[in-house]
């Protein structure tokens, strides 16, 4: 459990707007990301796609496409006819994605580097048959994202989300909290993500956007690492702790990594059965036919933007 000092330090940084930027970690991880993350967790992303129809000729919007691992599976399902509009904040990840998708020259594919919320706001009303977001809605504002998803979906269109659960990698999280609790001053920014505690959170996100849930489930993947060194390397190379480098004083990053390694080693010695488990949730929702556009895509009349944003932030956390 985090100490009072660590909680207060995190709260102070959050209120000051000192949030860690995950992009440098993803840029650095991009060239080996598929070897470390996609090889283990990627099949679950593909499994999420199997929960909804993607047909030749569809127009698909993908938020945070990363290295294009899921995008490639979407492209194959389109069968040579259709379009993909994808976005990611990491230039390194997009470079890998462009190489991966170059072979699909019969499809209309565009990749942009931008914030996913800004990107989806630029998409036209009722312009997408499917929206996909794998392992990334936590970095934005889920309630706002899904209102925009509802706006751009065509009637009976679908959205699929797969996201890490709040209790994922708890072995690592507890070890990291123990390290930072000993000296909270080494943390200069706070890693802020909106991880759902379970499928019921996805249901509330969908309901708030006027989307009808079709699939709500959870899963878990035991990671095949049994030493502290392997665990730390996987976390760094997979993007699982994206933002960590940016959250710790640059002069103390090597020290923090060493302390984390020692803490994990001690915990594994005490309990050799400890492993990293990546828990996740999958949600698929549909825009009902005849759904009024104004209900899902815009702020309710008479409600100030600040109030609506506060309600969104509360919805993101629950």
N, C-alpha and C positions, 0 to 999 in steps of 0.2 A: 504493500500500500504506500502511496506517496506521502511524504511527511508534510506537516503544515507549512514549513518553509518553502518546500517545492511547489505546493499548491498556490501559495501566495505569490511566489515568483512567476509562475505561469499566468496567474490572473493579472498581475501587473503588466507583463509583456503583452497580453491579449488586449487589455484596455488601452495600452499605448499604441496599438496597431502594429506591434513588432511581430509579425507573422513570418514564419520561415518560408522561403521559396523552394518548392520541390524541383523546379526545372533543372538547375545545375546537376542534381543527382541523376535525373533521367538522361540528360545529355551525356554524362559520363558513363552511365550504364548501357547506353543504346547499342553499342556494337556487340555486347555479350548478353543482352537482355533475353533474347530468345533461348539461349543455352541455359540460362539460370531461372527465368520465370516461365516463359511460354512452354518449354518442354515439360514442366511440372503442372502448371495451372492452366495452360492454354486449352487443353481438351475440355475443361469445364466451360470456357467461353464458347467453344464450338457447340457444346451440348446445349447451352442457352439458346443459340440460334435455331436449334432443332425444335424449339418450343413454339415457333411462329412461322407463318408462310412467307417465304421470299421467292418471288416468281420472276421469270424472264420478263424484262420490260419495266420492272419496278424502279422507282427512284428511292434510293436509300441514303439517309443522312447518318453519319457516324461521328459521335463526339468522343474526342481523345482516342484516336486510332492507333497511337503508339507506333510500333514497328510494322503495322499492317497485318499482323497475324490473323486477327478476326476479319479484317477487311478482305483478305485473300479468300477466306471461306465464303464471305458474302458474294464476292465476284464470281466464284465458281457456281453459286446457286443462281446467279442471274443468267447464266448460260449464253453469254455473248450478246445480250440485249438488255439495256437499262443504263442507269447512271448511279454514281456514288459521289456524294459530297462529304468529305471528311476533314477533320480539323485536329490539330494537336499543338500544344504550346512548346514542345521540345523540338528544336531544329535537328538535333541528333537522331531522335526517333523517326522524324519525318524522312530523313535521308535514307534510313533503312527501309522505310515503307515504300518510298518511290522506287527503289531498286526491286523490291519484292513484287510490286504491282505493274512493273513495266511490261510484263508479258500479256497483260489484258488490254491489248490495243484496240479491241473491238468494242470496248465499253467506254462510256463517257465518265472518266474519273478525274476529280480534282482534289488536291490536298492543299490545305491552307495552314499557316502557322498563326495561331491566334488563341485567345481565351474562348472556351466553348460557349459561354453565355453570350458574349458579344457576337460570336459566329452565328448562333442559332437565331438571335434577334434579327439578323440580316436576311434570313430565309423567308420566302414569301408564304403567305397564308395558304393552307391546303396544298402544299407542294411536295409532300413526301408520303410514300406508302409505308415506309418502315424507318424507325429511328433506333439506332444501336448505341449503347454506351457500356463499355466493358471496363471495369476496375477503375473508374475515374470520376463518377458523379460526386464522390465524397470531397473532391478538391474544389467544387463549386458550391452553388446554392441549390440543392435538389428541388425544393419547392418551386423556385423560379424557373429552373431548367424545365421541369415537367409542365409548367403552364405554357412555356414556349413550345414544347413538344406537341401539346394538344393543339396549339394554334397552327402549326405547320403540317400536322397530319391530315391526310384526306379522310373522308368518312370511312369507317371500318379499318383504318390504318392501325398499325401496331408499333409499340415501343417495347424493347427488351433491355433490361438492366441486369448486370451481374456486378456485385459489389462485395468487398471484404466486410465481414462482420466486426462489430466492436470488440468482440472477445478473441479475435484472431491473433496468433503469435503471442499468446499471453506469457509464455516462458520468456520470450525476448523482452516484452514490455515491462514485466516485473523486474528483470535484471537491469534494464535501462533506468527505470525509476529509482532503483537502489543506488545506482552510480550517481545520478544527478542529485538525489536527496542528500548525499554527503557533501556536496558543494554546489548548490543551486546557482551560484554566481557564474559558473561556466556556461550557463544557458543565456544567450542574448536575444533569442527569438523563440517563439512557441510554434510547434507544429500543430496546425488546426485543420482537422478533417471531420466531415460529417458522416461517420460510419454508423449504419443502422444496427440496432441490437438484434433484429430478427425480421422475418417477412412481414410482420404486422406494421413495421415502420414503412416498408414499401407500399403497403396497402393505403396507409394514410397519405403518403406522398401522391399516389395515383388518385385517390378520392378527391384530394384538394385541387387537383388539376382537371377534374371532370373526366378522368379516364377510368375505364372499367377493367379491373384486374381479371386476368385469365389464368395466370400461373403465379403462384407464390410458394417458393420452397427454399430450403437451405441445404447446405452440404458442407463437407469438410475434407481436407486433403492432408494426410500426414506427410511431412517433408522428409526426404531420405538423408538427413544429416544427423550424425551422432556425436560430433565433437564441437567444442566451442569455436574453433577456428573455421570449420565448415559453416557453422551457423552465421557467424559474423560476415564471412565472405558472401554467402547467399543473400543476406539482407542488403549488403552494399551493392551487389551486382544485379539484384532483381528489382531494385526500386522499392522494396518493401518498407524501407525507412526513409523514403524520399523526403528531403527537408532537414534531415539530421545534421548534415554538414553545415548548412546555413543557420541552424539553430544554436550551434556551439561556437564559442570564440575561435576564430581561425588559429590562434596560437596554442589552443588546447585540444584541437581535434584529434591529434595522434594520441594524446594522453587519454582522452575520453574513449577512444577505440580500445586502447590497451586495458583500461579499467573495465570496459564492458566484457572483453575477452576473459579477464580474470574472474569477474562476477559469474559469468556463464560457466566457466570451468569449475568453480566452487559449487555451484548448484548441481552440475552434472555429477560431481564426485559424491555429493550428498544423496542424489537420487539419479542413478544411471539410466532410469527409464524415461527421464524427461526428454521430450521431443518438441519440435515446432509443429503446430497444426494451423493450417490456413483455413479458417472457416469463412463461409460466404453465403450470400443470398442471391436468388434469381427471381426476377419479377417480369412478367409480360402483361401488358395492358393494351386495351383497344379503345379507340375513339368511337363511341356509338354513332350510328347514322343519325343525322338530324341534330347532333350536338351543337348548340348555339356557339358561334365563334367567340363572342364577347365573354362568355362564361369562363372559358378556359384560358384565354390568352391575354386578358387585360385585367387591370386592377378594378375592383368593384367600384361603381360610381359612388362618389362621396367619401371614400376612404382615403385619407392622406397617404402619400407614398411611404413616409417614414413608418406609419402604423402597419402598412402592408408588409414592409421589409422586416419589421420586428416579428410579425406573425410568421413570416417565412423562416426566419432564423430559428424560432421555436419549433416549427414543424420539421426543420432539418434535423434537429437534435432528438426528436422523439420517435 
